[in-house]
Each structure stands twice: as structure tokens, then as C-alpha cells.
């Protein structure tokens, strides 16, 4: 939601900006959460009860399909496998993956188009980007199935925590929906399509924290989705100002969540925190359950 970078958006009234954010949300809801999303979510909710052996069988089946696809449609992997004298039937379990090279950033940059499936034209694709925390951000393609699977994995986590599908939520992440030079509230916009209050993490400061708290109290979200550092700063300042806001769940991701941060956030919001870990490349996803004793790797998502 990088609308705030557009001059026409910056000049528009708040009600228009919220309408734009809602239209974007509607598009995202249609793309990410249509029939494909619901089908994947149903499958994930069924497989969460699988035994370890059943999950292993499922992973191997998915791996075989992926390897067969790569051999037929992805020039880079077809070339690598042919050079090594491999055919798809040679890679059927996670142990067999050692027969393939580790995919490094240098390989991704040098091979470029040869890593893209030849049948990409038959699918709708989206551009994904890494954050560049290592100093070298990357860009890659994702199809609608990848987007839907990611959303389904996230929503399964949220539903396991107790949030109903499409429960009201506030977001305090890196969404620049408010012009960066804005100095007066509101520092948030409403995404009506997804029952979401999108708050700007760029405008958090001690002087405007009461405005954020009042906005949360009016909106009454069931959950807050946030970077740990943003939620912690908001919560710590609230406690210093002797303010509280009741939110059932806080979902953190994208940064480490430290014990002190958890303690302060839970006190300020009277909430239960559920942390998760993921990657822009969509290779692995791990989530915290109600036991809060670590993160569970999601076996349907990828091989670790």
C-alpha cells in the first residue's frame, strides 16, 4: 500500500484516501481470498491433524510434483538435472534434494529468466521483493496460488489463535498509507473491504500515541497485526501515559520478538501474543500456538 508516495493521493481528502485503500483491499481480498484461498485453507485445517507419517507422505508427494514441474518447465533446473544425469524420479524425498545445488542469490541474479517457468504466461503473476536486510534486495515472481497459499497459512495461524475469518483487525506495519510529511492525525486509514484499520508506523511518536489509542478504542479490533518494535513502542508509551486498550490477540512477525517486548505488549493490551516467522521468498513459515513454547514449522508450506 504505497499510495502515500503518489502526489494525487497526498492531495486527496482523508475520506478519498480511505476509499482508495478500501478498493485496494477489495482487490486483494478477491485475488488472495477467493475460492482458491478457501480450498487451500480447508486443506490446511484438515492436515493440521495429520500424524507425522502422514505429513511426511504429503511432503514427498508435493516434492515429486514440484520436481517434475521444474524438469519440464524451468530451464535452469532442467539444465542442471541433465548435466548431473538426473531425472525427476531421482528426487522423491527430502534427502534427495542434496543432489541439486543450493540456490544462492548469485545464481538467481546470473540466471534470471531461466529460473522462470516456461508456462508462466498461462498464469497471473505478481512481483515479490525481499526487504534487503542483508544489503542486497531481490525481486521475484509469484503466481496466484502462491499468494493464496501464503494467505491461507497466515489465516490458519490466526484462526488457531482464536480470530474468526475476517475478524476486525488493526495493522501497524510498514504500510505508508499516510503522507510521510503529515503532522496531524488521523495517522491511519480504513480498509473497509477487509475490516482493517491500517495505521502508520512511520508517524508513531510520544505526542500522538493518545490519538492512536483513541483510534483503536473506536475501531475495537479483535486483533493487532504489527512489527514487534512498533507494537512495543506503542505499548510502552501507553503504559507510561497510564493508557490501556483491550485487544484479544496481537500477531507479530518480520522481526524477533523479545521477552521484554512480549511482557509490555501483553500488559498494555490485555492480550495474547502469537508470533510467527516467514520469508519474502515464501520458503518457510513457522507459527506460535496457544502453548507459547516456541514456533511450529508449517510442514505443508515447505521442507526444512
N, C-alpha and C positions, 0 to 999 in steps of 0.2 A: 504494500500500500504506500507507494512513494509519491502520492498525489501532491504532498506539500512542496515538492520540488518544482511543480508547474506554476507558472505565474498566474494563469487563469484561475487555478484553484485557490491560490493565495488571496486573490482579489474577491473571491466569491463569499457571500454571507455564510454563516455557520450552518444554517438550515440547508443550503445548497451543498456544502461540503459533506454534511451527514448523508444527504441523498446520494451523492457520488459514492461515498463509502458503502452505503447500503446496496447500490447497484453492483458494485464490485463484489460485495458479499453474496449477492444473489447469483452472480455468475459463478463464483467459487462453489457455492452450495450445489448448483446444478452440475458442475463438472466433477467435483470431488465426492458428492454425496448422493448421487442418483442410484439407479438400480444396481450398477456395478459395485458401488460402495456398500450398499445394504447386503448384497450377496456375499461379499468378502467378509463383512462384519459377522454375518451369520456363521460363516465357516470358521472364523476365528473364535467365536463364542462356543462353537462345538469342539474345536480342537484343544481348547484350554483344559478339557477334561481327559485328554488322551494320556495314556501311560507313556513312560519313557521309550518303550519299544515301538509304540505306535507313532510317536513323534519322529523317531529315527527312520522308520519306513517312509513317512511323509516327506521328510527332508531328502532322502535318497531319490524318491520319485520326482520331486521338484528339481533336484540337481540334474538328473538324467534328461529331463525335458529342456532345461536351460542349456546344457552342453550340446544337445542335438540341435537346438536352435542356433547356437553360436557357430557350430561347424557349418551349418547350411547357409546362414545369412550374414555372419560377421567376418569380413575379410581378414582381419588381424588374427583372430583365433583359428580360422580355417588354415591360414598360412603356418601359424605356429604348430598346430597339431600335425599338419602334413610334414613339416620339417622334422618333427620328432617321431614320425611314424605312428601317430595316434589316430584312432577313430573314436567316435562317440562311445562305443561300447567299452573302451578302455578306461573311461572315467564314470563310475557309477556310484561311488561313495565319497565321503569327505576325505578319506585317506588318499584317494586317487588324485585329489587336487594338487598334490605335490608334483605331479607330472607336468603341470603348467607353470609358467613363470609368474612371479608376483607382479601385479600391475602397479607400476610406480608412476609418479607424476611425470617423470621424464618420458616414459613410454606414451602416456596419454597425450602429451604435448607433441611428441615427434610423429606419432601415428595418426592422430587427428581423425580424419574421416573414415579410415579403415576400421576404427572401433565402433562405428555406427552401423546398425543393422541395415542390410540392403532393402528390407521391406518397410523401412521407416516411413516411406511415403504413403503407406496404407493406413497409418495411424496418426491421431492427433498428438502432437508433441509440444512440450513446454521446456523452456530453458531454466536449468537449475544452476545455482552458484554456491561455491563454498565461501566461508566467511573470510578466509585468508589469514587466519590466526598464525600460520607458520610463515607468513610473509609472501606467499605465492597463491593467491586465489585462483580457482579454476571454474570453468563453465562446462556444462554438460547437458545432455538431452534426457527428458523423462517423458514416457507416454502416459496416457490417462489411467491405465491400470496401475502404474507405479504411484501416481498421485492418489488414487482411490485406496490402494493398499496402505499407504502411509497414514491417511486419514482414518481408516478403519482400525489400524493398530493403535493409534492415539485414542480414538473414542472407546475402544475396548478397555484400555487402561482407565480412562475416566469413568466408564460405567462400572468397572470392577471396584473403583473407589466409592461409587455411590451416586455419581452425577448422571441424571437421566439424559437420554439422547436429546440434544438441542436444549438442554437446561441453560438458563441465563448465566452468562459468564462475562467477566471483565478481563481485559488483556492489558498487560503492562510490559511490553517487549519493545523491539526496535521498529515499531510502525510509525513512520513520520507522517501522520495524518493531520498534524497541526503545523502551520508555518513556523519555521525554526526561530524567526525573529519575533514571534508573538510574545507579548509580555503580560497580557491579561487573560484570565480564564474566559471560556472553557478550554482546557488543555486536553480535550477528549472529543470524540465524535461517536455517533451511534450507528452501528451496523444493524439495522432493523431486521434484515433478512436472516441473520444468524443469531439474533437475540444477544448481541455483543456490544459492550461498551469498550471502545478502543481508546486507551489512554496513552498519552505521550510520555515515554520515559526520558525524553530529552529536556522536558520542562520541569522535572522534579527539583524542587528547592524547598528549604525550610519554610519560606514565606508563603508558599502556595499549597503546602501539604493539606491545610484545613479545607481548601477547595476540593482537592482530590477526595478527601474523606466524605465531604458532603455529597459529592457526585456518587460515590459508592453507596452511601446510605439511601439516596433517592432511587438509584437503579436496582438495588437489592439483588446483586448476583449471587447465585449459589456457589460459584467458583471464581477464583482469580488465577489466570494463566500469566506467569511472569518469569523474567530472569531473576535468579536468586538475589543478585545485588540490588536490583530495582525494588523488589518486594521488601528486602531487608532495610533499605534506606527509608522507604515509606513507613514501614512498621516501627523502626527505631525512633523516627521523628514523631510518629503518633504517640508513642509511649512517653517521650519527653514532653509532649504537649498535653499529656493526660487525655488522649483521644482513643476511641476504640471504634471498630466496625465489625459486625458479625458476618463472617463468610464461612460456609461449610468446608470448602476444600480450596487448597492452594496447590496448583500444579506448577512445578519448577522444572526447568530444562535449560540446556545450552551453556551452562556454567556449573562448576562444582557448588554443591550446597553444603555449607559448613555447619557443624553442630550449633554454634552460637547464633547463626542466622536462623536456623530452624526454630530455636527456642524463642527468639524475639518475634518472629513472624507469627508463630502459633499463639503467643500471648496477645499480640495486638489484634488479631482477627478471630480469636477463639476457634481456630480452625485445625484441620488435619492436613498435613503436607504430604504430597505424593510426588516424589522426584522421578525423573526419567533421563535417559541418555540416548542420543541419536546422532546421526551424521548427515550432512547435506548430501552426501553421495548415496544415502539410503542403503547402507551395507549392514548395519546392525541397529537394533533397538532394544533397550532394557528399561524395565519399569519397577517401581516400588509398589508392594502390595500393602494390605492392611496390617501386616506384621511389622513393617518398618525395620526390617533387619538386613537390608541390602537391596540390590536390584536384581530382578529376574531377567535373564536373557530371553528374548522372544524367539523361540525356535522356528516359528513359521516364517519369520522375517528374513533370516539369513543364517549362514553357517559360521560358527566362531571357531 
